[in-house]
Amino acid sequence: MNTTFGTYLRTTVWGQSHAAAIGCTVEGLPAGEAVDEEALCAFMGRRAPGGRLSTQRRETDQPEILCGLMNGITCGAPLTALIRNTDQRSKDYKAIADRPRPSHADLPAQVRYQGFQDVRGGGAFSGKDCTKVDRSAAYAARHIAKNMVAAGIADEILIQISYAIGIAKPVGIFVNTYGTAKINLNDSDIARKIEEIFDLRPKAIEERLKLRNPIYLETASYGHMGRTPRMVKKTYSSNYWPTIEKEVELFTWEKLDYVETIRKAFQL
């Protein structure tokens, strides 16, 4: 499976959650950039496990930078960092070697890698990789549900989208209108219409909702849903590249831009 992302700045993630370590290699970093390792460790500490609502594994999640950094300054070579798994419990997963878990990627991994996959904690198919699809689909479901209600399809609607690794299109779309539908179609028929109207492949979601835009600062606080979509102008400067000014659209999944398309598809 491909675990390298990016063009100019290329990031490769590697390791498994119950192997010796996980980590990443970042290529394309310019030389001469300062990296605050203390701030990085403090930030990583925020996601360390062991809380009441998270896994009970005891991990410090402190990154070790192996190369690419000299005296806190990038040297132009690829930067590699790892996090050692000090509390891995590989034996807990011995039983799933021949009994794939429901709602996990164990079976697709077994088929794809002909039984040679790493089963510990889901291996390379664990949460660190599926989060990209999870978040994109969550935005898409919010966007669809909001436009469906605004179009008069129902007063309330729940949309769930299921994917399988290696398959671009959803393997299932579940709709529940809680008995509030205003049209003469059941929830299964509504789900089929949604699949006809919206392209729900991850790449299509990314393009439709402009998820490649630099929206991280604004989505880092006050939640992602229920926000007001808007345009902002951002300026980016670097010692190595020309200054760039760009208009960025924020919270695109809150837009009511598909109301008329939906009404036409449902012949309202």
Backbone bond lengths (Angstrom), bond angles and torsions (degrees), N, CA, C in turn:
res aa  C-N    CA-C-N  psi(-1)  N-CA   C-N-CA  omega(-1)  CA-C   N-CA-C  phi
1 M - - - 1.459 - - 1.522 109.24 -
2 N 1.308 116.77 149.55 1.458 121.73 -178.01 1.524 109.90 -83.41
3 T 1.328 116.59 120.20 1.460 120.29 178.33 1.522 110.97 -120.62
4 T 1.336 116.69 24.32 1.457 122.53 176.05 1.514 108.72 -111.37
5 F 1.319 116.31 131.59 1.460 121.57 -175.12 1.532 109.13 -130.09
6 G 1.327 115.99 147.92 1.453 120.45 174.92 1.517 112.91 101.61
7 T 1.334 115.48 164.36 1.453 122.35 -179.78 1.520 110.91 -115.42
8 Y 1.331 116.75 -65.75 1.461 120.42 178.63 1.532 110.92 -79.39
9 L 1.320 115.49 -37.96 1.465 120.91 175.54 1.520 106.33 -113.41
10 R 1.314 117.34 106.31 1.461 122.20 -172.03 1.526 109.86 -103.87
11 T 1.295 115.46 125.47 1.459 121.45 -179.52 1.521 109.67 -118.08
12 T 1.307 115.90 127.78 1.467 122.07 175.60 1.521 108.40 -115.28
13 V 1.328 117.26 123.41 1.459 120.90 175.63 1.518 107.93 -99.28
14 W 1.320 116.30 146.11 1.457 119.93 -176.76 1.533 109.76 -150.17
15 G 1.322 114.79 167.53 1.459 120.52 179.41 1.512 112.42 95.65
16 Q 1.317 115.88 169.12 1.462 122.51 178.13 1.520 109.25 -128.71
17 S 1.319 115.20 153.14 1.459 119.76 -171.92 1.524 113.08 -64.85
18 H 1.341 118.02 -22.96 1.459 119.78 178.95 1.526 111.58 -117.44
19 A 1.330 116.43 17.81 1.462 120.40 170.86 1.520 108.29 -91.46
20 A 1.323 117.19 -168.07 1.463 119.60 -176.24 1.522 112.81 -66.61
21 A 1.339 116.72 -31.70 1.462 119.04 -176.22 1.518 110.20 -162.87
22 I 1.329 114.99 163.89 1.454 122.81 167.28 1.521 106.54 -124.23
23 G 1.318 116.90 162.07 1.455 117.34 179.77 1.511 112.37 -176.62
24 C 1.321 114.99 -170.70 1.456 120.33 -179.86 1.527 109.59 -151.08
25 T 1.317 114.95 156.61 1.459 122.53 172.38 1.518 107.71 -125.54
26 V 1.323 116.27 127.08 1.465 122.00 -178.26 1.524 108.79 -113.57
27 E 1.316 116.26 121.37 1.462 122.07 177.98 1.522 109.65 -110.50
28 G 1.321 116.68 147.65 1.455 120.93 177.14 1.510 113.92 101.26
29 L 1.330 117.79 1.87 1.458 120.29 177.69 1.527 109.26 -71.06
30 P 1.318 118.78 130.01 1.467 119.96 178.11 1.518 110.93 -69.40
31 A 1.311 116.60 150.64 1.463 121.26 177.88 1.531 109.83 -73.17
32 G 1.338 115.36 149.63 1.456 120.18 173.82 1.510 115.38 92.51
33 E 1.353 117.61 8.75 1.460 120.77 179.77 1.534 109.33 -94.64
34 A 1.322 116.18 131.77 1.468 120.68 179.78 1.524 110.52 -77.39
35 V 1.324 116.84 138.72 1.460 123.04 176.53 1.527 107.86 -121.29
36 D 1.325 116.76 119.24 1.459 122.06 -179.96 1.531 107.95 -84.36
37 E 1.320 116.81 93.92 1.457 120.57 -176.11 1.530 111.98 -65.53
38 E 1.315 117.09 -32.68 1.466 120.23 178.88 1.524 110.65 -65.48
39 A 1.337 116.11 -42.95 1.470 120.23 177.88 1.521 110.58 -66.59
40 L 1.336 116.71 -37.64 1.464 120.98 178.22 1.520 110.74 -62.05
41 C 1.327 117.28 -45.20 1.458 121.08 179.79 1.528 111.61 -65.26
42 A 1.332 116.24 -38.04 1.465 120.01 178.16 1.523 110.53 -64.27
43 F 1.344 115.69 -40.05 1.462 120.16 179.14 1.531 110.25 -66.01
44 M 1.321 116.91 -44.14 1.460 120.22 179.40 1.522 111.64 -64.19
45 G 1.341 116.57 -31.67 1.453 120.19 178.96 1.509 113.55 -62.02
46 R 1.328 117.12 -21.91 1.464 121.15 -179.07 1.522 111.66 -68.92
47 R 1.350 116.84 -24.27 1.464 119.59 -177.72 1.523 111.78 -105.89
48 A 1.326 117.49 8.19 1.458 119.83 -179.66 1.521 110.45 -62.83
49 P 1.340 117.97 140.99 1.466 120.93 -178.36 1.521 111.96 -74.71
50 G 1.335 113.86 175.06 1.457 119.97 176.52 1.509 113.82 113.07
51 G 1.334 117.99 -5.97 1.459 120.77 178.51 1.517 111.88 -73.82
52 R 1.310 116.21 173.03 1.470 121.59 -176.06 1.520 111.99 -62.38
53 L 1.345 117.00 -32.37 1.456 120.35 -174.70 1.521 112.54 -105.80
54 S 1.301 118.22 9.67 1.456 120.66 -179.15 1.527 109.87 -121.58
55 T 1.331 115.48 -178.02 1.462 119.81 178.08 1.522 110.45 -57.72
56 Q 1.310 115.33 148.74 1.467 119.92 -178.39 1.528 112.55 -88.92
57 R 1.319 117.15 5.69 1.458 119.46 172.93 1.530 109.44 -61.85
58 R 1.296 116.66 143.50 1.462 122.14 179.95 1.523 109.29 -104.17
59 E 1.314 115.61 98.93 1.455 121.73 -179.48 1.527 109.22 -127.78
60 T 1.320 117.03 139.00 1.472 119.64 178.26 1.519 111.51 -80.74
61 D 1.342 116.60 -23.50 1.470 122.04 -178.50 1.530 112.50 54.40
62 Q 1.306 117.34 37.30 1.457 120.94 178.99 1.531 109.89 -93.48
63 P 1.326 118.15 121.26 1.465 120.61 -177.11 1.527 112.06 -75.67
64 E 1.323 115.24 143.87 1.460 122.23 172.15 1.524 107.73 -112.94
65 I 1.312 117.43 120.68 1.462 121.01 178.77 1.520 108.08 -87.59
66 L 1.328 115.90 115.98 1.461 121.07 -173.93 1.519 112.47 -87.23
67 C 1.314 118.05 -34.26 1.456 120.94 -178.11 1.525 109.39 -160.26
68 G 1.314 115.71 167.00 1.461 121.00 179.68 1.510 113.22 94.68
69 L 1.338 116.91 -3.34 1.460 121.60 -177.62 1.530 108.81 -134.45
70 M 1.322 116.21 133.00 1.458 121.46 177.69 1.520 108.39 -131.70
71 N 1.348 116.07 116.25 1.462 121.54 -178.96 1.536 112.13 54.82
72 G 1.325 115.18 39.60 1.454 120.29 177.40 1.516 114.84 78.68
73 I 1.347 118.31 8.10 1.463 122.84 -178.05 1.523 109.00 -122.61
74 T 1.345 116.73 134.79 1.460 119.85 177.55 1.527 109.61 -64.11
75 C 1.329 115.23 141.93 1.466 119.41 -176.94 1.521 112.90 -108.03
76 G 1.317 118.14 3.96 1.454 121.60 178.05 1.512 114.01 96.25
77 A 1.325 117.47 -18.55 1.464 121.19 177.16 1.530 109.55 -82.37
78 P 1.331 117.92 162.46 1.468 119.50 176.09 1.525 111.11 -55.70
79 L 1.330 115.49 138.35 1.459 121.44 179.99 1.524 108.46 -99.40
80 T 1.315 116.19 124.88 1.464 121.31 179.49 1.524 109.58 -118.96
81 A 1.305 115.59 131.12 1.466 121.55 178.19 1.517 108.85 -131.75
82 L 1.312 116.08 147.20 1.457 119.72 177.56 1.525 110.15 -133.17
83 I 1.321 114.88 157.44 1.458 122.91 172.24 1.519 106.75 -124.02
84 R 1.303 116.49 118.46 1.460 119.98 -178.11 1.530 110.41 -76.98
85 N 1.309 115.46 135.94 1.464 121.63 176.17 1.529 108.12 -88.13
86 T 1.302 116.29 97.05 1.472 120.12 -175.39 1.521 112.74 -87.30
87 D 1.340 116.82 -10.39 1.466 119.66 -177.42 1.525 110.11 -129.04
88 Q 1.345 116.60 37.03 1.459 118.57 179.07 1.517 110.63 -72.37
89 R 1.324 115.45 147.55 1.473 120.55 -177.79 1.529 108.78 -129.39
90 S 1.309 114.54 68.82 1.463 120.25 -173.99 1.524 112.18 -58.95
91 K 1.335 117.05 -34.85 1.471 119.86 -176.22 1.521 112.14 -63.78
92 D 1.337 117.47 -22.24 1.459 120.27 179.40 1.523 111.68 -64.36
93 Y 1.343 117.07 -17.85 1.464 120.83 -174.08 1.524 112.59 -107.40
94 K 1.321 116.53 7.19 1.457 119.91 -177.75 1.524 111.47 -60.64
95 A 1.325 116.85 -37.43 1.462 121.04 -174.26 1.524 112.93 -69.26
96 I 1.338 118.19 -22.86 1.468 119.46 -174.99 1.518 111.81 -88.58
97 A 1.334 117.86 2.46 1.461 120.02 179.34 1.526 110.76 -58.00
98 D 1.334 117.32 -35.67 1.463 120.58 178.74 1.532 111.99 -122.36
99 R 1.341 116.86 11.51 1.470 121.13 178.01 1.526 108.78 -135.21
100 P 1.335 118.75 81.82 1.468 121.53 -177.33 1.522 111.93 -58.26
101 R 1.302 115.84 142.15 1.467 121.92 -179.68 1.521 111.18 -79.36
102 P 1.346 118.08 139.38 1.466 120.44 173.54 1.524 110.29 -62.00
103 S 1.337 116.41 146.39 1.469 123.90 175.77 1.524 112.76 66.03
104 H 1.342 117.53 15.70 1.459 121.93 174.33 1.535 108.85 -118.18
105 A 1.310 115.81 175.24 1.462 120.74 -179.45 1.523 112.18 -94.62
106 D 1.320 117.17 15.78 1.465 119.92 -176.23 1.527 112.31 -59.37
107 L 1.337 117.32 -46.45 1.470 119.84 -177.68 1.526 112.11 -68.80
108 P 1.360 119.92 -47.25 1.471 118.62 175.98 1.533 112.58 -56.60
109 A 1.347 116.50 -38.91 1.464 119.67 179.07 1.526 110.67 -65.21
110 Q 1.336 115.98 -40.42 1.460 120.26 -179.13 1.523 111.03 -64.54
111 V 1.331 115.94 -41.54 1.461 120.16 -179.85 1.527 110.50 -68.75
112 R 1.335 115.76 -45.57 1.460 119.98 -175.07 1.521 112.35 -66.13
113 Y 1.349 116.20 -40.25 1.461 119.65 -176.13 1.519 113.11 -105.51
114 Q 1.341 116.15 15.65 1.456 123.08 170.16 1.534 113.05 55.01
115 G 1.347 115.25 37.31 1.451 119.56 175.61 1.511 115.06 88.24
116 F 1.343 117.88 0.54 1.459 120.71 -178.84 1.530 112.32 -98.51
117 Q 1.328 117.56 7.34 1.461 120.75 -178.44 1.525 111.93 -68.64
118 D 1.327 115.54 156.63 1.467 121.17 175.39 1.525 107.33 -85.83
119 V 1.331 117.25 116.00 1.467 120.64 -174.53 1.523 112.44 -88.01
120 R 1.311 118.41 -8.25 1.468 120.86 -173.56 1.524 111.27 -67.87
121 G 1.313 116.54 112.30 1.453 120.66 177.16 1.509 113.95 65.60
122 G 1.325 117.58 20.11 1.456 119.83 -176.24 1.507 112.67 90.74
123 G 1.333 117.76 -5.82 1.457 120.85 177.74 1.517 111.90 57.65
124 A 1.318 115.89 -138.06 1.466 120.73 -179.48 1.518 111.76 -71.90
125 F 1.324 117.21 -6.24 1.463 121.10 179.20 1.526 111.73 -98.67
126 S 1.299 117.56 16.52 1.462 120.25 -178.48 1.517 110.60 -77.29
127 G 1.324 116.92 -177.10 1.460 122.41 -169.19 1.505 115.55 -56.01
128 K 1.330 118.67 -26.91 1.458 119.76 -175.31 1.521 111.79 -63.87
129 D 1.339 118.46 -24.79 1.450 120.29 -178.34 1.522 112.90 -96.06
130 C 1.324 118.02 -34.70 1.471 118.77 -175.74 1.525 112.17 -79.15
131 T 1.322 118.35 -10.29 1.457 119.65 -176.94 1.520 112.55 -61.59
132 K 1.350 117.48 -29.31 1.465 119.03 -179.11 1.523 110.95 -64.15
133 V 1.350 116.14 -44.47 1.463 120.12 178.34 1.520 110.18 -70.19
134 D 1.341 117.24 -41.07 1.466 120.97 -179.51 1.519 111.07 -54.81
135 R 1.325 116.76 -49.71 1.463 120.04 -176.05 1.521 111.00 -68.10
136 S 1.330 117.75 -44.08 1.461 120.32 179.88 1.526 110.84 -60.31
137 A 1.336 116.88 -43.98 1.462 120.46 -179.25 1.524 111.24 -67.88
138 A 1.330 117.49 -33.40 1.466 120.06 177.48 1.524 110.44 -64.23
139 Y 1.330 116.45 -43.39 1.468 119.93 176.24 1.524 110.29 -62.03
140 A 1.341 116.97 -43.22 1.466 120.69 -178.65 1.520 111.09 -63.53
141 A 1.335 117.02 -42.69 1.466 120.63 -179.94 1.523 110.53 -63.33
142 R 1.321 117.29 -41.49 1.462 121.26 177.50 1.524 110.03 -61.55
143 H 1.327 116.78 -46.43 1.461 122.10 -178.79 1.526 111.15 -60.58
144 I 1.333 116.25 -45.42 1.465 120.31 -179.07 1.526 110.58 -65.82
145 A 1.341 116.66 -48.56 1.468 120.14 -176.87 1.525 111.24 -60.22
146 K 1.304 117.08 -43.17 1.461 120.66 -178.37 1.528 111.10 -64.42
147 N 1.324 117.08 -40.89 1.462 120.69 179.28 1.524 111.80 -72.36
148 M 1.331 117.07 -32.67 1.470 120.15 178.49 1.523 110.65 -66.17
149 V 1.321 117.13 -42.41 1.467 120.55 178.34 1.528 109.87 -66.26
150 A 1.329 116.66 -43.43 1.464 120.18 -179.97 1.522 111.93 -64.87
151 A 1.328 116.89 -27.84 1.465 120.94 179.48 1.519 112.43 -80.82
152 G 1.331 117.02 -7.53 1.458 120.42 178.05 1.515 114.49 88.33
153 I 1.337 117.86 19.00 1.466 120.30 179.20 1.525 110.52 -73.81
154 A 1.316 116.99 -38.99 1.467 122.22 -179.94 1.522 108.73 -159.88
155 D 1.322 115.20 160.60 1.471 119.47 176.05 1.521 111.85 -80.29
156 E 1.328 115.85 -25.04 1.468 121.40 -179.23 1.515 107.83 -148.37
157 I 1.324 116.52 140.07 1.455 118.93 -177.57 1.524 110.52 -151.89
158 L 1.317 115.44 135.18 1.460 122.99 173.89 1.516 107.67 -110.71
159 I 1.330 116.68 132.74 1.462 121.81 178.86 1.514 108.50 -125.30
160 Q 1.330 116.25 126.71 1.458 122.56 176.11 1.520 108.78 -123.28
161 I 1.324 115.96 135.71 1.467 121.86 -176.75 1.521 108.74 -123.00
162 S 1.328 116.55 130.87 1.468 121.28 -178.79 1.522 110.40 -115.80
163 Y 1.344 115.08 137.54 1.459 121.44 179.63 1.519 110.00 -124.57
164 A 1.307 115.80 158.50 1.472 122.30 172.16 1.522 107.93 -125.60
165 I 1.311 116.35 141.96 1.459 120.94 -179.55 1.527 110.02 -60.34
166 G 1.331 115.50 131.19 1.459 121.36 179.26 1.517 113.90 92.29
167 I 1.343 117.69 -4.16 1.467 121.70 179.45 1.527 108.17 -121.16
168 A 1.330 117.30 119.59 1.465 120.91 -173.89 1.523 112.63 -70.79
169 K 1.312 116.87 -42.75 1.461 120.05 -178.08 1.525 110.46 -81.28
170 P 1.327 117.27 151.79 1.476 119.38 178.20 1.519 110.65 -60.23
171 V 1.318 116.34 144.77 1.462 120.33 175.27 1.519 110.50 -88.24
172 G 1.321 116.59 -8.94 1.457 120.02 177.88 1.514 112.04 -166.61
173 I 1.327 116.33 141.55 1.467 122.72 173.69 1.520 107.32 -127.07
174 F 1.312 116.62 120.43 1.464 122.25 -178.46 1.524 109.02 -109.87
175 V 1.324 115.82 133.62 1.465 121.97 179.78 1.519 109.32 -127.60
176 N 1.324 116.03 135.88 1.462 122.16 174.26 1.522 107.86 -133.97
177 T 1.327 115.98 115.41 1.471 120.17 178.85 1.532 111.77 -97.44
178 Y 1.316 117.02 2.96 1.473 122.34 176.65 1.529 112.18 54.15
179 G 1.335 115.35 33.84 1.462 119.81 177.90 1.519 114.42 75.53
180 T 1.329 118.34 13.39 1.471 120.81 -176.49 1.524 112.60 -103.59
181 A 1.358 117.51 7.40 1.466 120.38 -177.78 1.524 110.49 -61.02
182 K 1.326 116.09 140.60 1.465 122.66 -179.24 1.527 111.94 -106.26
183 I 1.311 117.02 8.31 1.455 121.74 -179.30 1.520 108.48 -123.83
184 N 1.331 115.35 164.28 1.458 120.65 -175.77 1.527 111.07 -89.87
185 L 1.328 115.65 55.51 1.456 122.05 176.44 1.521 108.32 -136.79
186 N 1.335 116.34 145.02 1.458 118.37 175.94 1.534 109.52 -82.26
187 D 1.317 116.48 173.83 1.464 120.31 -174.88 1.526 112.37 -63.90
188 S 1.323 117.85 -33.31 1.466 120.63 178.68 1.521 111.20 -66.53
189 D 1.339 116.08 -39.87 1.464 119.81 177.61 1.528 110.87 -66.88
190 I 1.314 116.97 -37.45 1.462 120.78 177.43 1.530 110.05 -63.82
191 A 1.325 117.04 -39.99 1.469 121.11 178.33 1.521 110.82 -61.16
192 R 1.338 116.49 -40.31 1.463 119.78 179.14 1.528 111.43 -66.51
193 K 1.324 117.13 -36.62 1.464 120.24 177.30 1.523 110.59 -66.42
194 I 1.326 116.57 -38.82 1.472 120.04 178.51 1.522 109.92 -60.17
195 E 1.330 116.67 -40.90 1.466 120.19 -179.79 1.520 110.88 -65.16
196 E 1.332 117.55 -31.17 1.458 121.08 177.43 1.524 112.04 -72.88
197 I 1.332 116.97 -35.35 1.469 121.60 -174.78 1.521 112.00 -81.06
198 F 1.326 117.00 -42.53 1.459 121.84 -171.38 1.532 111.27 -110.68
199 D 1.309 115.08 131.69 1.465 121.09 172.25 1.522 107.23 -82.79
200 L 1.324 117.21 111.64 1.458 121.77 -173.24 1.521 113.02 -105.97
201 R 1.316 117.46 21.10 1.463 119.77 169.18 1.529 107.91 -70.06
202 P 1.335 118.81 142.09 1.470 120.43 -177.14 1.516 113.98 -51.90
203 K 1.320 118.27 -42.08 1.470 121.14 179.51 1.523 110.83 -62.92
204 A 1.341 117.02 -40.76 1.462 120.83 -179.93 1.527 111.19 -67.59
205 I 1.331 116.85 -39.02 1.469 120.24 176.12 1.511 110.18 -61.95
206 E 1.314 115.85 -44.98 1.470 121.51 179.97 1.526 110.90 -57.22
207 E 1.329 116.22 -43.27 1.469 120.06 -178.59 1.521 111.64 -73.86
208 R 1.341 117.11 -42.53 1.459 120.17 -177.10 1.525 111.88 -64.93
209 L 1.313 116.94 -40.29 1.460 121.23 -176.98 1.533 112.46 -98.37
210 K 1.334 115.96 4.32 1.471 121.67 175.17 1.535 111.58 56.47
211 L 1.327 115.16 48.55 1.460 120.24 -174.62 1.523 113.16 -77.98
212 R 1.327 117.50 -6.95 1.461 120.32 174.97 1.531 111.87 -82.76
213 N 1.312 116.64 -7.54 1.469 119.53 178.58 1.527 110.59 -66.83
214 P 1.316 118.02 150.89 1.471 121.11 176.62 1.529 111.02 -75.39
215 I 1.330 116.15 87.28 1.470 121.93 -174.72 1.526 111.83 -112.28
216 Y 1.332 116.68 10.51 1.466 119.91 -168.23 1.524 113.10 -69.07
217 L 1.322 117.83 -37.69 1.463 120.01 -178.00 1.520 110.67 -62.27
218 E 1.326 116.53 -44.89 1.466 120.39 -175.74 1.526 112.30 -74.46
219 T 1.322 117.74 -26.47 1.469 119.41 -179.36 1.531 112.39 -93.02
220 A 1.330 116.65 1.76 1.462 119.99 -177.01 1.527 112.88 -78.61
221 S 1.327 117.55 -11.11 1.467 119.98 179.92 1.526 109.58 -147.43
222 Y 1.321 115.87 158.11 1.474 124.52 177.57 1.526 113.41 68.53
223 G 1.323 118.35 15.14 1.452 120.72 173.00 1.513 113.82 83.86
224 H 1.339 114.91 164.38 1.460 121.42 -177.62 1.525 112.24 -100.71
225 M 1.327 117.51 -25.57 1.462 121.24 -174.12 1.530 110.26 -103.28
226 G 1.311 114.95 151.42 1.454 120.62 178.88 1.514 113.87 78.89
227 R 1.325 117.48 11.54 1.453 121.73 179.82 1.524 110.52 -86.63
228 T 1.310 116.62 170.33 1.465 121.66 -179.22 1.521 109.54 -97.99
229 P 1.339 118.58 121.07 1.475 119.20 178.16 1.528 110.03 -67.15
230 R 1.325 115.56 140.08 1.471 118.91 -178.35 1.519 110.16 -160.43
231 M 1.321 115.05 163.92 1.453 122.13 176.22 1.518 109.29 -102.18
232 V 1.328 116.37 137.42 1.458 121.23 175.03 1.522 108.41 -132.38
233 K 1.319 116.45 155.75 1.460 121.37 176.83 1.528 108.29 -104.57
234 K 1.315 115.79 128.61 1.458 120.63 -178.93 1.526 109.74 -120.77
235 T 1.329 114.62 146.01 1.457 121.07 178.48 1.517 109.28 -119.89
236 Y 1.317 116.52 130.91 1.447 122.15 -178.88 1.529 109.26 -120.56
237 S 1.313 116.35 128.28 1.457 120.84 -179.71 1.520 109.81 -128.05
238 S 1.312 116.37 151.75 1.450 122.65 -179.04 1.521 108.55 -152.56
239 N 1.322 114.49 156.25 1.459 119.27 175.14 1.524 112.07 -73.03
240 Y 1.341 116.49 -11.35 1.459 120.04 -171.03 1.524 113.63 -118.72
241 W 1.342 117.00 -13.63 1.450 119.88 -176.93 1.519 109.24 -132.03
242 P 1.333 117.61 156.30 1.470 119.88 177.69 1.527 110.58 -63.00
243 T 1.337 115.98 151.94 1.468 120.24 176.11 1.520 109.44 -65.24
244 I 1.324 115.31 136.22 1.466 121.22 -178.38 1.520 109.31 -119.10
245 E 1.321 116.78 132.34 1.461 122.71 171.23 1.521 107.96 -111.10
246 K 1.333 115.70 131.88 1.455 119.46 -175.22 1.515 110.52 -144.65
247 E 1.336 115.67 137.19 1.463 120.07 172.63 1.522 108.24 -85.94
248 V 1.324 115.26 129.24 1.457 121.41 -176.15 1.522 109.49 -121.98
249 E 1.320 115.61 133.26 1.466 120.64 177.68 1.526 108.97 -94.67
250 L 1.321 116.06 126.49 1.459 122.26 -176.34 1.524 110.94 -104.17
251 F 1.320 116.36 148.27 1.466 124.18 173.37 1.536 111.71 55.19
252 T 1.330 115.08 48.90 1.466 120.51 -177.17 1.528 112.37 -63.25
253 W 1.338 116.41 -25.55 1.471 119.95 -178.59 1.529 112.38 -71.65
254 E 1.329 117.37 -6.12 1.468 121.16 177.13 1.536 112.10 -96.24
255 K 1.325 118.10 -1.77 1.458 121.46 -177.42 1.534 111.18 -74.18
256 L 1.302 116.05 147.05 1.469 122.14 175.33 1.532 108.28 -103.69
257 D 1.311 115.82 60.76 1.461 121.23 -173.89 1.524 113.57 -100.95
258 Y 1.338 117.04 0.29 1.459 120.02 179.98 1.532 112.49 -115.73
259 V 1.325 116.89 10.64 1.464 120.18 -176.23 1.523 111.41 -59.86
260 E 1.319 117.32 -50.14 1.470 120.16 -177.70 1.523 111.34 -68.18
261 T 1.322 117.39 -36.00 1.469 120.36 177.32 1.524 110.26 -62.58
262 I 1.315 117.30 -41.56 1.450 121.87 179.36 1.527 111.05 -67.39
263 R 1.311 116.42 -45.55 1.463 119.81 179.63 1.527 111.36 -60.38
264 K 1.313 116.36 -38.91 1.469 120.15 178.03 1.517 110.85 -66.94
265 A 1.341 117.23 -42.16 1.472 120.69 -179.56 1.517 112.32 -65.14
266 F 1.327 116.96 -33.68 1.465 121.40 178.66 1.527 112.68 -92.99
267 Q 1.335 116.09 5.05 1.474 123.32 177.70 1.526 111.58 56.15
268 L 1.324 115.49 49.21 1.463 120.48 178.07 1.526 110.63 -99.54
